[in-house]
Amino acid sequence: MSSGETIVSELRKTHYRSCHLCEAICGIAIETEGDRIVSIKGDKDDPFSRGHICPKATAIQDLYTDPDRLTKPIRRVGDEWQEISWDEAFELVAEKMVAIQDVNGPNSIGFFAGNPGVHNYGTMTHGSELRRAIGTDNHFSATSLDQLPHMLVGHLMYGHQYLVPVADIDHTNFMLIIGGNPLASNGSMMTVPDVKNRLKGIQDRGGKFVVIDPRRTETAAIADEHHFIRPGSDAFLLMAMIQTVFAEDLVNLGPMAGHIDGLEAVRAAAEGFTPELAAEQTGISADVIRDLARTMATTEGAAAYGRMGVSTQVFGTLCQWAIQVLNIITGNMDVPGGIMVPTPAFGNVTPGTRGAGYFATKQSRVSGLPIFSGEFPAVALAEEINTPGEGQIKGLFTIAANPALSAPNGGELNKAFEGLDFMVSIDLYLNETTRFADVILPPTSPLEHDHYDISFNRLAVRNITRYNAPVFDPPAGTKHDWEIMIGLAAAIAKRKGQDYKPQPAPHVLLDQGIQYGPYGKATGAAMELTLEKLKDHPHGIDLGPLQPSMPERLSGPAKLDLDLMLDDLKRLMDSRQALKDGELLLIGRRHVRSNNSWMHNSTRLIKGPARWHLMMHPSDMAARDIKDGARVGIASRVGEVETLVVASEDVMPGVVSLPHGWGHQTKGVKLAVASEQEGVNCNILTDDKLFDPVSGNAALNGVPVTVRQCA
């Protein structure tokens, strides 16, 4: 053996875990040797994902070893960043934020939370610690850039924001997918790993699935039928299907009979929404619309599912309400193969369960947008920072969030962030948003803490539960998200002269929730489930298929005739317009290798053909003398970007598509791989004044734009 050479023998280990990068929560097997990841593969013994993974899972290695990932607290000193201790960071944040509140009042501090937080159960259990210590009304999150209409409809119709039924896809015989692309998203508000094979399972059973979308998506490409639809017109389609069910006497309430209110009011409200009217507005023929309605009503085990394309538009809440109504009146609510509510081991919703939600008890200061469950719509954030007066936001916390790339009118948000007195980000990266921060507090890597899928088990198409121990020990001197939050809360409470006692650690709360859940030991369930018992099942526990249970989940009858929705039908009818020649409407798109703005710094995920270009129909390009592959300028009311265009008949005429989450070339961003990509920020174009007025949810789809070829 040569001088200086050592032989190190490390025992290889395999760690079973769920992938934390999207809603599918696929089971993975991570093989390690010491502190090194050797391989990441699908867990063939996982009862839910059955060995399936998508490309994102293997990229966990890139994200874990990313040299751009922050590991220590840093503060801004001029144009430079300086490492500081945790105690210094907590004291500095407490000093600055409390001082802002002392001068400007409690609501002068705001919060913005991003969606990675729902993949980290410690953030979910302990985020309230920091929020309570600050004591502000000004909370915002990615919820109102995404799924707010789903949750609001669950609250208004069924009495709880987490009563969001999902398709029982493993037994479905007809599935209608509107504005969703589960092959790219792996589900989304419907946790469904291995979705391609599950959709093919519908066809193998002799059934079919149909996609309604302005773009021929990856899901549409394998569907039995695909129909283009004008962006933003989906509510006309849904109301015409509802009208057909009533007009042709196809109503069947199934298990919901005796458990609903307002059927006749909906019948009367739907009368004017004929398939002929819908055909004029959507571009889908009246015959097709009637056929879809009849199929929904006559197929045993049918499910209608709508996602981003119907949620993030000016009629987002109306669309999600209409989808629920359609499933109910065709007899497909709470039946096998239809839509049902999962029964998770933690967070199961029954009458009286906490967190039901509340709506419109307060309005935002500037535009009067409604609060939902403690949060104002994200479209109001910039104006709440930029508009002087009592309650103006002067200090901001961001938690695993990048609204500069993910929220509408990114240009205005950038100006707003630049004008803050003080900003703190709990984040792993120097990104387009955190570059404005005064202090950045990086938590441990997801592989350095335990994991449990609270949110996604509530949306899973099969009842499952799984707990994952950390893969690696956290490095000395690092803190988990929840430890950062209680550290900040303690420092803020001390400066305010208040007593502070943190709640127990996340795993303690998790064990309590499991034990008092439907399978738990404390409730006398046959399984006698505890966290310790769950730890003995590294692949997770299959709790069985979804079961009918909706009536016992309700505190009262499901309310169909919501005044908000019936009133909004008048707005829908008044919005009728002829399809405009030459009009271009912008929609987003997603790729299976990407999830919003936070996965573009992985070499594994960005390799291959460019996915950031503008897609445009050849006829629209010819009308504007735009050549395939040319550089084009895209302009909306609020901004303009330049990128390359690709001719594609996969988008309908009058529609252009630009993907979400790109545009990492900004000065101050430390994302070496991502910043080399040429994509642009589509939210420079989306409009903060274009939103669903019922919920305040952002309208990220159907944005009017112009496109020109650059000289």
Salt bridges, closest charged atoms under 4 A:
GLU31 OE2 - ARG12 NH1 3.58
GLU33 OE1 - ARG12 NE 3.44
GLU33 OE1 - ARG36 NH2 2.84
ASP43 OD2 - HIS539 ND1 2.76
ASP45 OD2 - HIS539 NE2 3.99
ASP46 OD2 - ARG466 NH1 2.07
ASP62 OD1 - ARG604 NH1 2.28
GLU83 OE1 - LYS72 NZ 3.91
GLU91 OE1 - ARG495 NH2 3.95
GLU129 OE2 - ARG132 NH2 2.92
ASP137 OD1 - LYS362 NZ 3.09
ASP146 OD1 - ARG307 NH2 2.12
ASP168 OD2 - HIS171 ND1 3.09
ASP170 OD1 - ARG198 NE 2.81
ASP194 OD2 - ARG50 NH2 3.07
ASP194 OD1 - HIS52 ND1 3.66
GLU218 OE1 - ARG215 NH2 3.72
GLU225 OE2 - LYS208 NZ 2.95
GLU225 OE1 - HIS227 NE2 2.88
GLU248 OE2 - ARG294 NH2 2.75
GLU264 OE1 - ARG267 NE 2.91
GLU276 OE2 - ARG290 NH1 2.88
GLU383 OE1 - LYS689 NZ 2.78
GLU384 OE1 - ARG365 NE 3.05
GLU432 OE2 - HIS664 ND1 2.79
ASP453 OD1 - HIS451 NE2 2.82
GLU532 OE2 - LYS535 NZ 3.07
ASP542 OD1 - ARG462 NE 2.88
ASP561 OD1 - LYS559 NZ 3.28
ASP567 OD1 - LYS570 NZ 3.80
ASP568 OD1 - ARG571 NE 2.62
GLU583 OE1 - ARG230 NH2 3.22
ASP620 OD1 - ARG624 NH1 3.92
GLU640 OE2 - ARG708 NH2 2.76
ASP650 OD1 - ARG216 NH1 3.05
ASP687 OD2 - ARG637 NE 2.68
ASP688 OD1 - ARG637 NH2 3.73
ASP692 OD1 - ARG571 NH2 3.58
